[in-house]
Amino acid sequence: MGSDAWMADAARRWLEDAGATVEGGPDRAFNALPLSGVRVSLAERGRAVCSLRVPAHLTDAEGNWHTGAIAAATDDVCAAAIMSVEGIIKVSVHYDISYFAPAKLHEEVEMDGRVVEQKGRMTAVTVEIRKKESGELVAIGRQWMTASRPRGSRSKI
């Protein structure tokens, strides 16, 4: 593995593990709910791409993928894209999402997260979510994220 390849591999494992069931607990851990059943198709430096079929427990009364679940999944994919570059999960300091079309129960969507810029400890990342079959845009999320403490800091919170 190249010198930075471990970070992309860590991002892939983190996304895959986020969609895994938890032994001895409820069906899924809270953080795993938005990525239930995720399949990672690409994890490389600065990019994370995954897809999932919208499960029933993440839909609203009309059978649409719940906007809160979309926002949480977007946040997770942003974090994985950053992990593939920096090897750490960062915290959001600015987050916005635009919704364009609903995704329905059992519809497959693809989430494509990309690091677009780095300035000091800040990293900008975007995620596009599209319906896999038609390519129709479901949502776009944008975030600025930062390390919760300086690199190399060993202080405990």
Salt bridges, closest charged atoms under 4 A:
ASP4 OD2 - ARG45 NH1 3.60
ASP9 OD2 - ARG13 NH1 2.32
GLU16 OE2 - ARG12 NH1 3.67
GLU86 OE2 - LYS90 NZ 3.12
GLU86 OE1 - ARG151 NH2 2.47
ASP96 OD2 - HIS94 NE2 3.18
ASP96 OD1 - ARG142 NH2 2.44
GLU107 OE2 - LYS131 NZ 3.85
GLU108 OE2 - ARG39 NH2 2.54
GLU108 OE1 - ARG53 NH2 3.49
GLU108 OE2 - LYS132 NZ 3.99
ASP112 OD2 - ARG47 NH2 2.79
ASP112 OD2 - ARG114 NH2 3.20
GLU117 OE2 - LYS119 NZ 3.36
GLU128 OE1 - ARG130 NE 3.05
GLU136 OE1 - LYS131 NZ 3.08
